[in-house]
Amino acid sequence: MSEATIEALQTENEALKAKNAELLDELKRAKKSRESEGLKEQVEKLEAEKGELADQIHQLTFEKPVNEFFKSVCPAASALRQTFSEHFDIARGEDGKFYINDKDGNPTLKAVKVGQHGEEHHPRELTFDNLHDLIHERGLEDIRYFMPKPTGSGATGSTYRSAPRPPANDNKPQEKTLNRPQLGMR
């Protein structure tokens, strides 16, 4: 073979090698993109599962205990909670307890006496007594409607003035006559 044909074959061989390298690079990029698409799909599935699990955790650790609290207060718990939510929010503290916040996210405070003349303000925990006090302090009749009615003469808000008394007896009790010998004339 002549030198011209050998050079032409070498040139063609180098061109084929370059084309082969180019095709291999393209194949690698296609595999990576398929893998990344597969990974993207897996990541999307995992993120969706993570969101579902976060919702379940929220339901179990926040919504369920709060709903149970409102059920313990009133049989119409969902209506009570909806009315309550118009005025207040519920937040979970770092200690795991639930607190009543105003709609701006600020805790509602209650005054606690310290000593004879001192007073401290503490966040209001979500309890029946704190809810009742808050309704009384702010005059929230729409929430008071759902609260159980107080009973007994000493209960705040009770309509009973005192314990029921037996009816008055207009007849005076008759005096007992004793059988004593009478002295004097008969």
C-alpha positions in Angstrom: 0.0 0.0 0.0 1.1 3.4 -0.6 1.9 6.0 1.9 -1.1 8.1 0.7 -3.5 5.3 1.4 -1.9 4.6 4.8 -2.1 8.2 5.7 -5.7 8.4 4.5 -6.6 5.3 6.6 -4.8 6.7 9.7 -6.7 10.0 9.3 -10.0 8.1 8.9 -9.1 5.9 11.9 -8.4 9.0 14.0 -11.7 10.6 12.8 -13.5 7.3 13.8 -11.8 7.3 17.2 -12.9 11.0 17.8 -16.4 10.2 16.7 -16.4 7.1 18.9 -15.3 9.2 21.9 -18.0 11.7 21.2 -20.7 9.1 21.0 -19.4 7.5 24.3 -19.6 10.9 26.0 -23.1 11.4 24.7 -24.1 7.9 25.9 -22.7 8.6 29.4 -24.7 11.9 29.5 -27.9 10.1 28.5 -27.4 7.4 31.2 -26.7 10.1 33.8 -29.8 12.0 32.7 -31.9 8.8 32.9 -30.5 8.1 36.3 -31.0 11.6 37.5 -34.6 11.5 36.2 -35.1 8.2 38.1 -33.5 9.8 41.2 -35.7 12.9 40.7 -38.8 10.7 40.6 -37.6 8.9 43.8 -36.9 12.2 45.5 -40.4 13.4 44.6 -42.0 10.3 45.9 -40.0 10.5 49.2 -40.9 14.2 49.6 -44.6 13.4 49.1 -44.3 10.6 51.7 -42.5 13.0 54.0 -45.3 15.5 53.7 -47.9 12.8 54.4 -46.0 11.6 57.5 -45.6 15.2 58.7 -49.4 15.6 58.4 -50.0 12.4 60.3 -47.6 13.5 63.0 -49.4 16.9 63.2 -52.7 15.2 63.5 -51.6 12.8 66.2 -49.6 15.3 68.3 -51.5 18.5 67.9 -55.0 18.2 66.4 -56.1 15.0 68.2 -55.2 16.3 71.8 -56.7 19.7 71.0 -59.9 18.1 69.7 -60.1 15.8 72.7 -59.9 18.9 75.0 -62.8 20.6 73.2 -64.8 17.3 73.3 -64.2 17.2 77.1 -65.6 20.8 77.3 -68.7 20.5 75.1 -70.5 17.9 73.0 -70.5 20.4 70.1 -66.7 20.4 70.1 -66.2 21.3 66.4 -68.5 24.3 66.7 -66.8 25.4 69.9 -63.4 25.1 68.3 -64.4 27.0 65.2 -65.9 29.8 67.4 -62.8 29.7 69.6 -60.6 30.0 66.5 -62.3 33.2 65.4 -60.8 34.9 68.6 -57.7 32.8 69.5 -55.0 30.5 68.2 -53.5 27.5 69.9 -49.7 27.0 70.0 -47.6 24.2 71.4 -44.8 25.3 73.8 -41.4 23.8 74.1 -42.6 22.0 77.2 -45.2 20.1 75.0 -48.2 21.9 76.6 -50.8 23.8 74.6 -51.2 27.6 75.1 -53.8 30.1 74.1 -52.5 32.9 71.8 -54.3 35.9 70.4 -54.7 36.1 66.6 -51.4 38.0 66.3 -49.5 35.0 67.8 -48.9 36.7 71.2 -49.6 34.6 74.3 -52.6 35.6 76.3 -51.4 36.2 79.8 -52.9 35.6 83.2 -52.0 37.4 86.4 -50.7 35.3 89.2 -50.2 36.7 92.7 -46.8 36.5 94.2 -46.6 37.4 97.9 -48.9 40.0 99.3 -48.4 42.7 96.7 -46.6 41.2 93.8 -48.0 39.9 90.5 -46.5 37.9 87.7 -48.0 37.3 84.2 -47.8 33.8 82.8 -49.0 32.4 79.4 -52.4 30.8 79.6 -52.3 27.1 79.2 -55.3 25.4 77.3 -57.3 24.2 80.3 -61.0 24.4 81.2 -60.4 26.9 84.0 -58.2 29.2 81.9 -60.7 29.0 79.0 -63.5 29.9 81.4 -61.6 32.8 82.9 -60.6 34.1 79.5 -64.2 34.1 78.3 -65.3 35.8 81.5 -62.5 38.5 81.3 -63.2 39.3 77.6 -66.9 38.9 77.7 -67.0 36.4 74.8 -70.7 35.4 74.8 -70.4 33.5 71.5 -67.9 31.1 73.2 -69.7 31.1 76.6 -72.8 29.7 74.8 -70.9 26.4 74.3 -69.5 26.2 77.8 -71.3 24.0 80.4 -73.6 26.0 82.6 -72.4 26.4 86.2 -74.4 24.8 88.9 -74.6 25.2 92.6 -74.9 28.3 94.7 -71.2 29.0 94.9 -70.4 28.6 91.2 -69.5 31.7 89.3 -72.3 32.6 86.9 -74.8 30.4 88.7 -78.4 31.6 88.8 -79.0 29.9 92.2 -78.9 32.4 95.0 -78.6 30.0 97.8 -79.5 26.4 98.6 -83.2 25.6 98.3 -85.0 26.1 101.5 -88.0 24.1 102.7 -91.3 25.9 102.3 -92.3 28.1 105.3 -94.9 26.5 107.6 -97.5 29.0 108.7 -98.8 26.8 111.4 -96.8 27.3 114.6 -95.7 24.1 116.1 -98.0 23.1 119.0 -96.5 23.3 122.4 -96.3 20.0 124.1 -98.3 19.8 127.3 -96.7 18.2 130.1 -98.6 16.1 132.6 -97.6 17.9 135.7 -99.7 18.1 138.8 -101.1 21.5 139.0 -101.0 23.3 142.2 -103.6 25.5 143.3 -107.4 25.5 143.1 -109.4 23.7 140.7 
